[in-house]
Amino acid sequence: MALIPGTKLGPYEIVSPLGAGGMGEVYRAKDTRLDRTVAIKVLPSHLSSDLELKQRMEREARAISALQHTNICTLHDIGAQDGTDFLVMEYLEGQTLADRLTKGALPLDQVLKIGTEIGLALDKAHQQGIVHRDLKPANIMLTKGGAKLMDFGLAKPEITVAPTAIGPSTPSMPTMTIAALTSATSPLTQKGSIVGTFQYIAPEVLQGAEADARSDIFSFGCVLYEMVTGRRAFDGSSRAGVIDISQPAGRAIDPGHRAPACRDAAPALALRALRRYRRAPGRA
């Protein structure tokens, strides 16, 4: 059951809903102790008995709490009341990069500014041994204070694997993220499936390899590419299609050809990230 305005979870008073989906709800709320606005992510009561879902929420809390950075959404608190489990997060005002991209490509100065801020946030996560695993425009909030990387529900400590280890299919763990709850174009995953939005996922991960820092860099390249051109780097309508066009023979078109006015550092960085040199995991 959705929470109504005025409902209290400890010191937090629900103000209004921000988004909802089959696996959770996000609300705007007031912290009555500190008199500030926060965002609360709630695991619905009918799913609160699901140990796996609770573990996902706890994993997100641990991931975010380890990351203190100006370009990463801050986790304030985690709690439970009367069977309701919830996260209390920084309330961000602005628009997602995905919303901004509906208007087309960004000016080069904005591409460089946003790209630098998200790159610094990603580097911080990788230095802490955390892989985001779902980097995409919908998980980047553009605020007056700069870009903020959100939704670490997919994140988990990195497990080092051999650079050539593609091997048999090893599906990543399912998750719950704010983006999945609030965006109709961000489908929730099922048990045993690969998580994330497949147009931004590295091809080897789609083929079953474990995500690492390099796959985050690939996703970052997709985001940079889209900011420069206004189009996705890979427009496949299925996972198989993205895997096919992600191979060297079908690599993304040079963004300089799609955006001739942007023949500068950003297109080169986008392509470099998409091609990803095989460096040691954990280095962005």
DRENDOGU-102068 format. One record per residue (C-alpha): residue number from 1; residue in one letter; x, z, y. Coordinates in steps of 0.2 Angstrom, whole numbers, plus 2048, in hexadecimal, padded with zeros to 3 digits. Example, Ala and Ser with C-alpha at 12.3 -4.5 7.8 and 13.67 -1.06 7.14 Angstrom:
2
+------+------+-----+-----+-----+
| resi | resn |   x |   z |   y |
+------+------+-----+-----+-----+
|    1 |    a | 83E | 827 | 7EA |
|    2 |    s | 844 | 824 | 7FB |
+------+------+-----+-----+-----+
! end
This chain:
284
+------+------+-----+-----+-----+
| resi | resn |   x |   z |   y |
+------+------+-----+-----+-----+
|    1 |    m | 800 | 800 | 800 |
|    2 |    a | 807 | 7FB | 811 |
|    3 |    l | 80B | 809 | 81D |
|    4 |    i | 800 | 80B | 82C |
|    5 |    p | 806 | 80F | 83E |
|    6 |    g | 808 | 821 | 840 |
|    7 |    t | 80E | 824 | 82E |
|    8 |    k | 81D | 830 | 82D |
|    9 |    l | 82C | 82F | 821 |
|   10 |    g | 835 | 83E | 825 |
|   11 |    p | 83A | 83D | 838 |
|   12 |    y | 835 | 82B | 839 |
|   13 |    e | 824 | 825 | 83F |
|   14 |    i | 81E | 813 | 83B |
|   15 |    v | 81A | 809 | 84A |
|   16 |    s | 816 | 7F7 | 843 |
|   17 |    p | 81A | 7EC | 834 |
|   18 |    l | 828 | 7DF | 836 |
|   19 |    g | 826 | 7D6 | 825 |
|   20 |    a | 820 | 7D8 | 813 |
|   21 |    g | 822 | 7D0 | 802 |
|   22 |    g | 81F | 7D4 | 7F0 |
|   23 |    m | 82E | 7DF | 7EF |
|   24 |    g | 82E | 7E9 | 7FF |
|   25 |    e | 829 | 7EC | 811 |
|   26 |    v | 833 | 7ED | 821 |
|   27 |    y | 82C | 7F7 | 830 |
|   28 |    r | 830 | 7FB | 842 |
|   29 |    a | 831 | 80E | 844 |
|   30 |    k | 835 | 81C | 850 |
|   31 |    d | 843 | 829 | 84C |
|   32 |    t | 83A | 838 | 853 |
|   33 |    r | 84A | 842 | 853 |
|   34 |    l | 855 | 836 | 85D |
|   35 |    d | 847 | 82D | 866 |
|   36 |    r | 84D | 81C | 861 |
|   37 |    t | 845 | 80D | 858 |
|   38 |    v | 84B | 809 | 847 |
|   39 |    a | 846 | 7FD | 839 |
|   40 |    i | 841 | 804 | 828 |
|   41 |    k | 841 | 7FB | 818 |
|   42 |    v | 835 | 802 | 80B |
|   43 |    l | 834 | 800 | 7F8 |
|   44 |    p | 821 | 7FF | 7F5 |
|   45 |    s | 819 | 80D | 7EB |
|   46 |    h | 814 | 802 | 7DD |
|   47 |    l | 826 | 7FD | 7DA |
|   48 |    s | 82E | 80E | 7DE |
|   49 |    s | 82F | 812 | 7CB |
|   50 |    d | 83A | 803 | 7C8 |
|   51 |    l | 84B | 80A | 7C6 |
|   52 |    e | 853 | 7F9 | 7C9 |
|   53 |    l | 84B | 7F6 | 7D9 |
|   54 |    k | 850 | 808 | 7DF |
|   55 |    q | 862 | 804 | 7DA |
|   56 |    r | 862 | 7F4 | 7E4 |
|   57 |    m | 85C | 7FE | 7F4 |
|   58 |    e | 86A | 80B | 7F0 |
|   59 |    r | 877 | 7FD | 7EE |
|   60 |    e | 872 | 7F6 | 7FF |
|   61 |    a | 873 | 807 | 807 |
|   62 |    r | 885 | 80A | 800 |
|   63 |    a | 88A | 7F9 | 805 |
|   64 |    i | 884 | 7FA | 817 |
|   65 |    s | 88A | 80C | 819 |
|   66 |    a | 89C | 807 | 815 |
|   67 |    l | 89C | 7FA | 823 |
|   68 |    q | 89D | 800 | 835 |
|   69 |    h | 89F | 7F1 | 840 |
|   70 |    t | 897 | 7EB | 850 |
|   71 |    n | 891 | 7DB | 847 |
|   72 |    i | 889 | 7E3 | 838 |
|   73 |    c | 878 | 7EB | 838 |
|   74 |    t | 87A | 7FE | 838 |
|   75 |    l | 872 | 809 | 82A |
|   76 |    h | 86C | 819 | 832 |
|   77 |    d | 864 | 822 | 823 |
|   78 |    i | 85D | 821 | 812 |
|   79 |    g | 84F | 82C | 80B |
|   80 |    a | 840 | 82F | 800 |
|   81 |    q | 82F | 837 | 803 |
|   82 |    d | 820 | 839 | 7F7 |
|   83 |    g | 827 | 82B | 7EC |
|   84 |    t | 82B | 81F | 7FA |
|   85 |    d | 83D | 81A | 7FB |
|   86 |    f | 844 | 813 | 80B |
|   87 |    l | 853 | 80D | 816 |
|   88 |    v | 854 | 811 | 828 |
|   89 |    m | 85E | 803 | 831 |
|   90 |    e | 862 | 7FD | 843 |
|   91 |    y | 854 | 7F5 | 84B |
|   92 |    l | 85A | 7E4 | 851 |
|   93 |    e | 851 | 7DA | 85F |
|   94 |    g | 854 | 7C8 | 860 |
|   95 |    q | 852 | 7B9 | 855 |
|   96 |    t | 85A | 7B4 | 844 |
|   97 |    l | 866 | 7A5 | 844 |
|   98 |    a | 85A | 79C | 839 |
|   99 |    d | 84C | 79D | 846 |
|  100 |    r | 859 | 797 | 853 |
|  101 |    l | 85E | 788 | 848 |
|  102 |    t | 84C | 782 | 848 |
|  103 |    k | 850 | 77C | 85A |
|  104 |    g | 85F | 772 | 854 |
|  105 |    a | 872 | 774 | 855 |
|  106 |    l | 87A | 781 | 860 |
|  107 |    p | 886 | 77D | 86E |
|  108 |    l | 898 | 77E | 869 |
|  109 |    d | 89C | 78E | 873 |
|  110 |    q | 88D | 797 | 86A |
|  111 |    v | 893 | 791 | 859 |
|  112 |    l | 8A5 | 798 | 85C |
|  113 |    k | 89E | 7A9 | 863 |
|  114 |    i | 891 | 7AB | 855 |
|  115 |    g | 89E | 7A5 | 848 |
|  116 |    t | 8AB | 7B0 | 84E |
|  117 |    e | 8A0 | 7C0 | 84D |
|  118 |    i | 899 | 7BC | 83C |
|  119 |    g | 8AB | 7B8 | 836 |
|  120 |    l | 8B1 | 7C9 | 83C |
|  121 |    a | 8A2 | 7D2 | 833 |
|  122 |    l | 8A5 | 7C8 | 823 |
|  123 |    d | 8B8 | 7CD | 824 |
|  124 |    k | 8B3 | 7DF | 826 |
|  125 |    a | 8A8 | 7DE | 817 |
|  126 |    h | 8B6 | 7D6 | 80C |
|  127 |    q | 8C3 | 7E2 | 812 |
|  128 |    q | 8B7 | 7F0 | 80B |
|  129 |    g | 8B6 | 7E6 | 7FB |
|  130 |    i | 8A4 | 7E1 | 7FE |
|  131 |    v | 89D | 7D0 | 7FB |
|  132 |    h | 88D | 7CC | 804 |
|  133 |    r | 887 | 7BE | 7F8 |
|  134 |    d | 878 | 7B8 | 803 |
|  135 |    l | 880 | 7B2 | 813 |
|  136 |    k | 874 | 7A6 | 81C |
|  137 |    p | 86C | 7A4 | 82D |
|  138 |    a | 85D | 7AF | 829 |
|  139 |    n | 869 | 7BD | 826 |
|  140 |    i | 871 | 7BC | 837 |
|  141 |    m | 868 | 7C3 | 846 |
|  142 |    l | 86C | 7BD | 858 |
|  143 |    t | 86B | 7CC | 864 |
|  144 |    k | 870 | 7CF | 876 |
|  145 |    g | 87F | 7D8 | 86F |
|  146 |    g | 884 | 7CA | 864 |
|  147 |    a | 881 | 7C4 | 852 |
|  148 |    k | 87E | 7D1 | 845 |
|  149 |    l | 880 | 7CE | 832 |
|  150 |    m | 871 | 7D5 | 828 |
|  151 |    d | 86A | 7D8 | 817 |
|  152 |    f | 877 | 7DF | 80B |
|  153 |    g | 86A | 7E0 | 7FD |
|  154 |    l | 874 | 7D4 | 7F3 |
|  155 |    a | 885 | 7DC | 7F8 |
|  156 |    k | 88F | 7E5 | 7EB |
|  157 |    p | 8A2 | 7EA | 7E9 |
|  158 |    e | 8AC | 7DB | 7E4 |
|  159 |    i | 8B2 | 7D9 | 7D3 |
|  160 |    t | 8C2 | 7CF | 7D2 |
|  161 |    v | 8C1 | 7BF | 7C6 |
|  162 |    a | 8CE | 7B2 | 7C2 |
|  163 |    p | 8CD | 7A3 | 7CF |
|  164 |    t | 8C9 | 797 | 7C1 |
|  165 |    a | 8BC | 7A2 | 7B8 |
|  166 |    i | 8AC | 799 | 7B8 |
|  167 |    g | 8A8 | 79C | 7A6 |
|  168 |    p | 897 | 79F | 79E |
|  169 |    s | 888 | 7A3 | 7A9 |
|  170 |    t | 888 | 7B5 | 7B0 |
|  171 |    p | 879 | 7B7 | 7BB |
|  172 |    s | 87B | 7C2 | 7CA |
|  173 |    m | 870 | 7D1 | 7CC |
|  174 |    p | 85F | 7CF | 7D5 |
|  175 |    t | 85C | 7D7 | 7E6 |
|  176 |    m | 850 | 7DB | 7F4 |
|  177 |    t | 855 | 7D7 | 806 |
|  178 |    i | 84C | 7D7 | 816 |
|  179 |    a | 84E | 7C4 | 817 |
|  180 |    a | 845 | 7C2 | 807 |
|  181 |    l | 837 | 7CE | 80D |
|  182 |    t | 834 | 7C5 | 81E |
|  183 |    s | 838 | 7B3 | 81B |
|  184 |    a | 82C | 7A8 | 812 |
|  185 |    t | 83B | 79C | 80E |
|  186 |    s | 845 | 7A9 | 806 |
|  187 |    p | 83E | 7AB | 7F4 |
|  188 |    l | 840 | 7BB | 7EB |
|  189 |    t | 84B | 7BA | 7DB |
|  190 |    q | 845 | 7BE | 7CA |
|  191 |    k | 84F | 7C9 | 7BD |
|  192 |    g | 85D | 7BF | 7B5 |
|  193 |    s | 85E | 7B2 | 7C3 |
|  194 |    i | 86B | 7AE | 7CF |
|  195 |    v | 867 | 7B6 | 7E0 |
|  196 |    g | 868 | 7AF | 7F2 |
|  197 |    t | 862 | 79F | 7FA |
|  198 |    f | 86A | 791 | 7F0 |
|  199 |    q | 86E | 785 | 7FE |
|  200 |    y | 87B | 791 | 804 |
|  201 |    i | 882 | 797 | 7F4 |
|  202 |    a | 893 | 791 | 7EE |
|  203 |    p | 891 | 784 | 7DF |
|  204 |    e | 89B | 78F | 7D3 |
|  205 |    v | 88F | 79D | 7D6 |
|  206 |    l | 880 | 792 | 7D2 |
|  207 |    q | 889 | 78D | 7C2 |
|  208 |    g | 88A | 7A0 | 7BD |
|  209 |    a | 89B | 7A6 | 7C4 |
|  210 |    e | 89B | 7B7 | 7CC |
|  211 |    a | 89B | 7B7 | 7DF |
|  212 |    d | 8AA | 7BC | 7E9 |
|  213 |    a | 8B1 | 7BB | 7FA |
|  214 |    r | 8B4 | 7A9 | 7F8 |
|  215 |    s | 8A2 | 7A5 | 7F5 |
|  216 |    d | 89E | 7AF | 805 |
|  217 |    i | 8AA | 7A3 | 80E |
|  218 |    f | 8A1 | 794 | 807 |
|  219 |    s | 890 | 79B | 80D |
|  220 |    f | 898 | 79E | 81E |
|  221 |    g | 89E | 78C | 81F |
|  222 |    c | 88C | 787 | 81B |
|  223 |    v | 886 | 792 | 82A |
|  224 |    l | 893 | 78B | 836 |
|  225 |    y | 88F | 779 | 830 |
|  226 |    e | 87D | 77C | 834 |
|  227 |    m | 880 | 783 | 845 |
|  228 |    v | 88B | 774 | 84A |
|  229 |    t | 87F | 767 | 843 |
|  230 |    g | 86E | 76E | 843 |
|  231 |    r | 86D | 769 | 830 |
|  232 |    r | 871 | 772 | 820 |
|  233 |    a | 881 | 76D | 818 |
|  234 |    f | 878 | 76B | 807 |
|  235 |    d | 866 | 766 | 807 |
|  236 |    g | 863 | 766 | 7F5 |
|  237 |    s | 851 | 76B | 7F0 |
|  238 |    s | 857 | 773 | 7E0 |
|  239 |    r | 866 | 77D | 7DA |
|  240 |    a | 86C | 76F | 7CF |
|  241 |    g | 86B | 763 | 7DE |
|  242 |    v | 876 | 76F | 7E8 |
|  243 |    i | 882 | 771 | 7DA |
|  244 |    d | 884 | 75E | 7D9 |
|  245 |    i | 886 | 75A | 7EB |
|  246 |    s | 892 | 769 | 7ED |
|  247 |    q | 89F | 760 | 7E2 |
|  248 |    p | 8AD | 757 | 7EA |
|  249 |    a | 8A6 | 746 | 7E8 |
|  250 |    g | 896 | 74C | 7F1 |
|  251 |    r | 89D | 757 | 7FE |
|  252 |    a | 894 | 75B | 80F |
|  253 |    i | 896 | 74E | 81C |
|  254 |    d | 8A3 | 752 | 82A |
|  255 |    p | 899 | 75B | 837 |
|  256 |    g | 8A2 | 751 | 844 |
|  257 |    h | 899 | 742 | 83F |
|  258 |    r | 888 | 74A | 841 |
|  259 |    a | 88D | 753 | 851 |
|  260 |    p | 89A | 747 | 85A |
|  261 |    a | 89A | 752 | 869 |
|  262 |    c | 8A1 | 761 | 85F |
|  263 |    r | 8B2 | 75A | 859 |
|  264 |    d | 8BB | 76A | 85B |
|  265 |    a | 8BF | 77A | 851 |
|  266 |    a | 8AE | 77E | 84A |
|  267 |    p | 8AB | 76E | 83F |
|  268 |    a | 8BD | 770 | 838 |
|  269 |    l | 8BA | 783 | 834 |
|  270 |    a | 8A9 | 77F | 82C |
|  271 |    l | 8B1 | 772 | 821 |
|  272 |    r | 8BF | 77D | 81D |
|  273 |    a | 8B4 | 78B | 818 |
|  274 |    l | 8A9 | 77F | 80D |
|  275 |    r | 8B9 | 779 | 804 |
|  276 |    r | 8C0 | 78A | 802 |
|  277 |    y | 8D2 | 78B | 7FD |
|  278 |    r | 8D4 | 796 | 7ED |
|  279 |    r | 8DA | 7A5 | 7F5 |
|  280 |    a | 8D9 | 7B7 | 7ED |
|  281 |    p | 8C8 | 7BF | 7EE |
|  282 |    g | 8C6 | 7CB | 7FC |
|  283 |    r | 8CF | 7C0 | 809 |
|  284 |    a | 8C3 | 7B8 | 816 |
+------+------+-----+-----+-----+
! end
